[in-house]
Amino acid sequence: MGYRNENAEPSAATFRVWPDDPTGFSTHRIGKLQHNFHQHPLFQVSELAALAKDLVPFGNCRFTRPGITQASSFTHDSQHPDGRSVEEVFQRIEEPGSWVALYNIEVIARYQVLLCSIVDTMRASVEREQPDIFDVNGFVFISAPPSVTPFHIDRENNFWLQLHGRKTMNVWDHRDRVVVPADAVEDFIVGHSLRNVRFEEEFRPRSLQFETRPGDGVYFPSTSPHMTSSDPAWTAPGDRVSISIGVTFYTSVTRSMARVHQINWLLRRFGLSPAFPGDSPAADAIKTPLGRLVGAARWSLAKELGPARRLRREAKAPPGSF
Ligand SMILES: [Fe+2]
């Protein structure tokens, strides 16, 4: 695929992500980023429309129902609620309230290369604290305001980049147990359920709020609660679309934390209140190898005894879950 306007755009070597405060960046806390990937040819709307078509056979174009709020549960479907094709969704993308997300864009080779190049620009800063980056994935969110992405947590660390238009991003510290209780984090990591990860308006002042434009970004660690919104105030004819990407990745640290959650989930069933991962290095050192065994055992049991045994046999355990 050729790059258009090569003279007007940064070359492949100069596309990069960098921390707003290079001396203060840490993988263990939320941090503001800058980047120039919004100028990359593969992140322009026409290329993203082509990517969406490529993703249809994988079921990776996801849609939400109309009327969702930041407090709604974060559920999405591979069918548009009105039955629209992906082509029609992009033709009508400027209509207020449009929403489409492109999940796991790394399944398309040209985007896998691009995602790795994004992470590579920050690799040294990450691996000095969290060695062994693996499973780099990409999730693109395209919407026309008014639009939201509901409150939720993810397993992976995230380089979240605004590519087009404006968006407000709220992120909470992943250690804030008022916003998401420890057992709710465990239910997500171990049981894959966001049922008890719920937004309350009183949580908002505890978040960091970023008003983002193309070239802005936010780094946040695994299980940091987050949500977005985009207001129509900035829009104009021909410029009504907000696009962002979450470039997510696991490390040796996210994997160890997931293993500790596996043990904590079990201990809680015996009425105990175990130390959250990171709170007690001594406890974590014991729990980590045990958590790997428990996670692997639970997964093989689920595969054998689960309701859709044949399908589950082919499925892969989320890499960050144990
Ligand atoms: Fe997310």
Boltz pocket constraint, residues with backbone or C-beta under 6 A from the ligand:
constraints:
  - pocket:
      binder: B
      contacts: [[A, 152], [A, 153], [A, 154], [A, 226], [A, 246]]
      max_distance: 6.0
